Amino acid sequence: MRIALGQIWQETNTLNPLATTRENFETFGVLRGADLLEKMSRTNELGGMMQSMRVWSEPPELIGLVRLPAWPAGLITAATFDWLQAEVLSSLRAAGKVDAVLLALHGSLAGHDHPDVEGDLLAAVRELIGPDIPLVATLDLHAYVTPKMIAAADALVLFHTIPHVDVVETGNRGAEVLRRILYEGVRPVVAWQAVPAVLPAEVANSEEPGNVAAIRKARLQHWEAQPGVLTAGVATVQPWMDVPHLASAVVVVTDGDITLAQNICNELAGDLWQARQQYLPQLTELATAVQIAHESDGLTVLSDSADATTSGSIGNGTAFLAEVFKHQWPRPVCLAMFAPHIVAQALEVGLGNECEFTFGTEPPTDFVEHFTARMKVEKFFPTAFTLSGHLGSNLAIDMGQSVRLTSGNVNLIVTSRSGPHFAPELFRAAGIEPFTAQLLVAKSPCGFRAAYKAVAQRIFNVRSPGCAPANFWEFPFANIQRPLWPWDEFDWQPSALLKPAK
């Protein structure tokens, strides 16, 4: 038994003006063949897949295709789309005859000319391998599930958690669905429903008991434990994608029982629609949140969700920095920013010297105002670490040459590459212990809670500017199909679409 494994991972934010190019993927780290199998054996979805398959009663031969990851950012270019698809298909051709294909995808990758990149990719893979070879893909909880994806894949297996702490488990689940297809002869039938709602991420914490997302996760796990159910998933979609037919989705796959799949799908879709108002966050004004942090003991964490690099925002916002500079801080304050030109300027200024830095100038956008401050070049360091928790399990991160700038107790980490500008590992690489800070700003809407919930005295979701705003429906979207909540208020009832067994 020969099973081919591969991955494309990037989450697109169409409000971000910075295009995603081939260079972004190559910088993050492309892996091919045996390198993929070796270096990803304990990491994320691919690691979960391999761990599961290697303990099957009849372990298959694993064929590494290609891993193509890039950090969330703007639309991919047409040339990058062509390159991505060519890489996957050429690696699959080179693999020779395979008995199945198992892919780890994000599900919200979009290009200037290709709003449904993963749908196009899965369709191309299906055309290459033919109708009878099993094709299973895992997807992020924020996937943009499309008819092309449903048509091409035998099963789509989705994350259940936000923060995304089940990436390895999702790989396990994807491999288990494939095992049952190959060894038990199950016949996947699919029910799926696009739900005309786009849900904010800020308060959708599936790991908080009683939270609406925690209740949703429990229902999904309940259904997946039932006889005959192969997988059940809800995708609440990446909100900052101005693409046709943007919507949340429910996907249920059963063993030959189309009625069971339909009933579960309709129930989950109806529950998601009825609970939609509970996903709306209560945002604290920036000045208020910073003032509370200044007057309080313990660690205060503020979510800079609108400029979250995990959501595909640029990460060069200045609003929090400007507000922090209005106060004198008795204990450390930690912020992070993506600004390669600031790193370059700091290198010219030199270690230990002070200079006036103007932040927010590159790239110029409507979301960021310039802010100038005099700061000391405290430390240069290479920002390479292993991320575990939200988004990662043993995930290698390299944010390039970075600098720590200081002004009193204000510590600003500036990186030359985008990445998880919330991670404790980032601040520790700069020589700061984030858990003992007075204030920490996390560029993340919800996932940061996996790292800070247990140690923070208080956490605020803050209203701030950026291209990943919590109030995304107040921004111009030209390509979405209406009506769509929360842009519109309307009545809706689920009616699942069905894909019978082959």
C-alpha positions in Angstrom: 0.0 0.0 0.0 1.5 3.3 -1.1 0.1 6.6 0.3 1.2 10.0 -0.9 1.4 12.9 1.6 1.6 16.6 0.8 0.7 20.1 2.2 -0.1 23.6 1.0 -0.6 26.0 3.9 -1.4 29.7 3.7 -4.4 31.8 4.8 -5.3 34.7 2.6 -6.4 38.1 3.7 -7.7 40.0 0.7 -7.6 43.3 2.6 -3.8 43.0 3.0 -2.2 44.8 0.0 1.0 42.8 0.2 0.8 39.9 -2.4 1.9 36.5 -1.5 4.6 35.2 -3.8 6.7 32.1 -4.5 9.5 33.7 -2.4 7.2 33.7 0.7 6.7 30.0 0.4 10.4 29.3 -0.2 11.4 31.5 2.7 9.1 29.7 5.1 10.6 26.4 4.0 9.6 24.1 1.1 10.2 20.4 1.8 10.1 17.6 -0.8 10.2 13.8 -0.7 12.1 12.2 2.1 12.8 15.5 3.7 9.1 16.1 4.2 8.7 12.7 5.8 11.7 13.2 8.1 11.3 16.8 9.1 7.5 16.8 9.5 7.2 13.4 11.3 6.3 15.1 14.6 4.8 18.3 13.4 1.2 19.5 12.8 -1.2 17.6 10.5 1.5 15.8 8.6 3.0 14.6 11.8 -0.3 13.4 13.0 -1.0 11.6 9.7 2.4 9.8 9.8 2.2 8.9 13.5 -1.2 7.2 12.8 -0.2 5.4 9.7 3.0 4.0 11.1 1.0 2.1 13.8 -1.6 0.6 11.5 -1.8 -3.2 11.5 -0.5 -3.0 8.0 1.7 0.1 7.8 1.7 1.6 4.3 4.7 2.9 2.4 4.6 6.7 2.7 5.5 8.8 -0.3 6.5 12.4 0.5 5.2 14.8 -2.2 5.8 18.5 -1.3 5.2 20.8 1.6 4.5 24.4 0.6 3.9 26.8 3.5 3.7 30.5 3.7 2.7 32.8 6.5 -0.8 34.4 6.2 -0.8 37.5 4.0 -2.4 38.9 0.9 -3.6 37.3 -2.4 -1.2 35.0 -4.1 0.0 36.1 -7.6 -1.0 34.3 -10.7 2.5 33.0 -11.2 2.6 31.7 -7.6 -0.7 29.8 -8.2 0.8 28.2 -11.3 4.0 27.3 -9.4 2.1 25.8 -6.4 -0.1 23.6 -8.6 2.8 22.5 -10.8 4.8 21.5 -7.7 2.0 19.3 -6.3 1.2 17.7 -9.6 4.8 17.1 -10.7 5.6 15.5 -7.3 2.5 13.3 -7.6 3.5 12.2 -11.1 7.0 11.5 -9.9 5.6 9.3 -7.1 4.3 6.8 -9.6 1.3 4.6 -8.8 -0.2 5.3 -5.4 -3.1 3.8 -3.6 -4.3 7.0 -1.9 -3.5 10.7 -1.5 -3.7 12.5 1.9 -3.2 16.2 1.9 -3.0 18.8 4.6 -4.5 22.1 3.4 -5.6 25.3 5.0 -8.7 25.9 2.9 -8.6 29.7 2.7 -5.9 30.3 0.1 -7.0 32.7 -2.6 -5.3 34.3 -5.6 -5.9 37.3 -7.9 -7.3 35.1 -10.6 -8.1 32.1 -8.5 -10.5 32.7 -5.5 -10.6 29.0 -4.7 -7.0 27.8 -4.9 -7.5 24.6 -2.9 -10.6 23.7 -4.8 -8.7 24.1 -8.1 -5.8 22.1 -6.6 -8.0 19.2 -5.4 -9.8 19.1 -8.8 -6.4 18.9 -10.5 -5.2 16.1 -8.2 -8.5 14.2 -8.8 -8.1 14.5 -12.6 -4.5 13.2 -12.3 -5.2 10.2 -10.0 -8.6 9.3 -11.5 -12.0 8.7 -9.9 -11.1 5.6 -7.9 -8.1 6.5 -5.9 -9.1 7.7 -2.4 -8.3 11.4 -1.8 -8.7 12.9 1.7 -7.7 16.4 2.9 -7.6 18.0 6.2 -8.7 21.7 6.6 -8.4 24.5 9.0 -11.5 25.5 11.0 -11.4 28.8 9.0 -11.5 27.1 5.6 -13.5 28.5 2.8 -15.2 25.2 1.8 -16.4 25.2 -1.8 -18.3 22.9 -4.2 -15.0 22.1 -6.0 -13.5 20.8 -2.8 -16.5 18.6 -2.0 -16.6 17.2 -5.5 -12.9 16.3 -5.7 -12.2 14.8 -2.2 -13.7 11.7 -0.7 -13.6 13.4 2.7 -12.7 16.7 4.2 -11.6 16.6 7.8 -11.6 19.9 9.8 -10.0 21.2 12.9 -12.4 21.4 15.8 -10.6 23.9 18.0 -9.8 27.6 18.2 -7.1 28.2 19.5 -6.0 25.6 17.0 -4.6 23.1 19.4 -5.8 20.0 17.6 -3.6 20.2 14.5 -1.9 16.9 15.2 -5.2 15.3 16.2 -6.7 16.4 13.0 -3.9 14.7 11.1 -4.7 11.5 13.1 -8.4 11.8 12.2 -7.7 12.4 8.5 -5.5 9.3 8.5 -8.2 7.3 10.3 -10.8 8.2 7.7 -8.4 7.1 5.0 -7.6 3.8 6.8 -11.3 2.9 7.0 -11.7 3.6 3.3 -8.7 1.5 2.4 -8.9 -1.4 4.9 -12.5 -1.5 6.0 -14.2 -0.7 2.7 -16.3 2.1 4.0 -18.1 4.0 1.3 -18.0 7.8 2.0 -21.1 9.8 1.4 -21.1 13.5 2.0 -23.6 16.1 3.2 -22.5 19.7 3.2 -24.1 23.0 3.8 -22.9 26.5 3.1 -24.2 28.7 6.0 -24.6 32.3 5.0 -22.8 33.7 8.0 -19.2 34.9 8.6 -18.3 34.6 12.2 -15.7 36.8 14.1 -13.0 34.8 15.8 -12.3 37.0 18.9 -14.6 35.2 21.3 -14.9 31.8 19.6 -12.8 30.0 22.2 -13.5 26.3 22.0 -11.3 25.7 25.0 -13.4 27.8 27.4 -16.1 25.8 29.1 -19.6 27.1 28.2 -18.4 29.1 25.3 -20.5 28.8 22.1 -17.5 27.4 20.3 -16.9 24.8 23.1 -20.5 23.6 22.8 -20.0 23.3 19.0 -16.8 21.3 19.5 -18.6 19.0 21.9 -21.4 18.3 19.4 -18.9 17.6 16.6 -17.0 15.1 18.8 -20.3 13.5 19.9 -21.3 12.9 16.3 -17.9 11.6 15.3 -18.1 9.0 18.0 -21.4 7.6 16.6 -21.3 4.4 14.5 -21.2 5.0 10.8 -19.9 8.6 11.1 -16.5 9.1 9.5 -16.1 12.8 10.2 -18.1 15.9 11.1 -16.8 19.5 10.8 -17.8 23.1 10.9 -15.7 25.8 9.1 -16.5 29.3 10.3 -14.4 30.7 7.4 -11.6 33.3 7.2 -13.6 36.6 7.5 -11.2 38.8 5.6 -11.7 37.3 2.2 -13.6 39.2 -0.4 -14.4 36.3 -2.6 -17.6 35.0 -4.2 -19.8 32.7 -2.1 -18.0 33.5 1.1 -19.8 31.5 3.9 -19.3 29.2 6.8 -19.8 25.5 6.1 -20.7 22.2 7.6 -19.3 19.0 6.2 -20.4 15.5 7.4 -19.2 12.2 6.0 -20.7 8.9 6.8 -20.3 5.3 5.7 -23.0 4.9 3.0 -25.8 6.5 5.1 -26.8 9.6 3.2 -29.8 10.2 5.4 -27.7 10.2 8.6 -25.2 12.6 7.0 -28.0 14.9 5.9 -29.7 14.9 9.3 -26.4 15.7 11.2 -25.4 18.3 8.7 -28.7 20.1 8.9 -28.6 20.0 12.7 -25.1 21.4 12.9 -25.9 24.1 10.3 -29.0 25.1 12.1 -27.2 25.3 15.4 -24.5 27.5 13.9 -27.0 29.9 12.4 -29.0 30.2 15.6 -25.9 30.9 17.7 -24.4 33.5 15.3 -25.1 36.5 17.5 -23.0 34.9 20.3 -19.9 35.2 18.2 -20.0 39.0 18.1 -17.2 40.3 20.4 -17.4 43.1 22.9 -14.5 45.4 22.1 -12.7 47.6 24.6 -11.5 51.0 23.4 -7.7 51.1 23.1 -7.1 54.0 25.5 -9.3 52.4 28.2 -7.6 49.0 27.9 -4.1 50.6 28.2 -5.1 52.7 31.1 -6.4 49.7 33.0 -3.2 47.8 32.3 -1.2 50.8 33.6 -3.1 51.0 36.8 -3.2 47.2 37.5 -1.1 44.5 39.0 -0.2 41.3 37.2 -0.1 40.7 33.5 -2.6 42.4 31.2 -2.8 41.0 27.6 -4.4 43.1 24.9 -5.5 41.5 21.6 -4.4 43.6 18.6 -6.7 41.4 16.4 -7.1 44.0 13.6 -3.4 43.8 13.0 -3.0 40.1 13.7 -0.3 38.5 11.5 -2.0 35.1 12.2 -5.1 36.5 10.4 -3.1 37.7 7.4 -2.7 41.3 8.5 0.5 43.2 7.8 1.6 43.5 11.4 3.0 47.0 11.2 0.3 48.8 13.1 1.3 51.7 15.4 -1.9 52.4 17.4 -0.9 50.3 20.5 2.6 51.6 20.4 1.5 55.2 20.3 -1.0 54.7 23.2 1.6 52.9 25.3 4.0 55.8 24.9 1.5 58.1 26.7 2.4 56.4 30.0 5.4 55.8 32.2 5.6 52.0 33.0 7.0 50.6 36.2 7.3 47.1 34.8 8.0 45.7 31.3 5.7 46.3 28.4 6.0 43.9 25.4 4.9 44.6 21.8 5.9 43.1 18.5 5.9 44.4 14.9 6.8 43.3 11.4 8.9 46.1 9.8 12.0 45.1 7.9 12.9 48.7 7.2 13.1 49.4 10.9 15.4 46.4 11.4 17.6 47.7 8.6 17.6 51.2 10.2 18.5 49.7 13.6 21.5 47.9 12.1 22.7 51.2 10.7 22.2 52.9 14.1 24.1 50.2 15.9 23.8 48.3 19.1 23.4 50.4 22.2 22.6 53.6 20.4 19.4 55.7 20.3 17.6 57.0 17.3 14.2 58.4 16.2 12.3 55.7 14.4 9.2 56.4 12.3 6.9 53.4 12.4 4.0 52.5 10.0 5.5 53.9 6.8 6.1 50.7 4.9 4.0 49.6 3.2 1.8 52.7 3.1 -1.9 51.7 3.9 -5.1 53.3 5.0 -5.0 51.2 8.2 -1.8 52.6 9.7 -0.8 56.0 10.9 2.9 57.0 11.2 4.3 57.2 14.7 7.8 58.5 15.6 9.6 57.6 18.8 13.1 57.8 20.1 14.2 54.3 21.1 17.4 52.5 22.0 18.8 49.5 20.0 18.9 47.0 22.8 19.6 43.7 21.1 19.9 42.0 17.7 18.9 38.4 17.5 17.9 35.7 14.9 14.2 34.9 15.6 14.2 31.1 15.1 12.2 29.0 17.5 9.8 26.0 17.8 6.2 26.9 18.1 3.8 24.7 20.1 0.2 25.5 21.1 -2.0 27.6 18.8 -1.1 26.8 15.2 1.7 24.5 15.9 3.1 21.4 17.5 6.9 21.3 17.0 6.5 23.8 14.2 9.8 25.5 13.2 9.4 29.3 12.9 12.1 31.7 11.4 11.1 35.3 11.5 14.6 36.4 10.3 16.9 39.0 11.7 15.1 40.9 14.5 15.8 43.8 16.9 14.6 44.7 20.4 14.1 48.4 20.8 13.5 50.0 24.2 12.3 53.2 25.8 12.3 52.8 29.5 10.3 49.7 30.2 8.7 49.6 26.8 10.1 46.7 24.7 9.3 46.6 21.0 10.3 43.5 19.1 10.7 44.2 15.3 11.0 41.3 12.9 12.1 41.2 9.3 9.7 38.4 8.5 6.1 37.9 9.4 5.1 35.2 11.8 3.3 34.6 15.2 3.7 38.1 16.7 1.9 36.8 19.9 4.1 33.8 20.8 5.9 33.7 24.1 8.8 32.1 22.3 9.2 35.3 20.2 9.6 37.5 23.3 11.9 35.0 25.0 14.2 35.0 21.9 14.6 38.7 22.5 15.5 38.2 26.2 12.2 39.0 27.8 10.0 36.8 29.9 6.5 37.7 28.7 4.6 36.1 31.6 6.1 38.6 34.1 5.3 41.7 32.0 2.9 44.4 33.1 1.4 44.6 29.6 1.7 42.4 26.5 0.1 43.1 23.1 -0.7 40.0 21.1 -1.3 40.2 17.4 -3.9 37.5 17.4 -7.7 37.5 17.7 -8.2 34.4 19.8 -5.4 31.8 19.5 -3.0 33.7 21.8 -5.3 32.6 24.7 -3.8 29.2 24.5 -0.5 30.7 25.7 -1.7 33.4 28.1 -5.0 32.5 29.6 -3.5 30.7 32.5 -1.1 33.5 33.5 -2.8 36.7 32.5 -4.8 38.6 35.2 -7.0 40.1 32.5 -7.4 39.9 28.7 -9.1 42.5 26.5 -10.2 42.3 22.9 -9.4 45.9 21.7 -10.9 48.0 19.0 -8.1 49.1 16.8 -7.2 49.7 13.1 -5.8 47.1 10.7 -6.8 44.9 7.8 -8.1 42.0 10.0 -10.8 44.0 11.9 -13.3 42.3 14.2 -16.0 44.5 12.6 -15.2 43.4 9.1 -18.7 43.9 7.9 -18.2 47.7 8.2 -15.5 47.5 5.4 -16.2 47.5 1.7 -16.5 44.0 0.2 -17.2 43.9 -3.5 -17.3 40.2 -4.4 -19.3 38.5 -1.6 -22.8 37.2 -2.4 -25.6 38.8 -0.5 -27.5 38.4 1.7 -24.8 37.4 4.2 -24.7 37.8 7.9 -23.6 40.1 9.7 -23.9 42.4 6.7 -27.6 41.5 6.4 -30.3 40.4 8.7 -32.6 37.7 7.2 -34.2 34.3 7.8 -32.6 31.1 6.7 -33.1 27.4 7.1 -30.5 24.6 6.3 -31.0 22.2 3.4 -27.9 20.1 3.1 -26.5 19.2 -0.3 -25.6 15.6 -0.9 -22.8 13.7 -2.5 -23.6 9.9 -2.8 -21.0 7.1 -2.7 -19.0 6.2 -5.8 
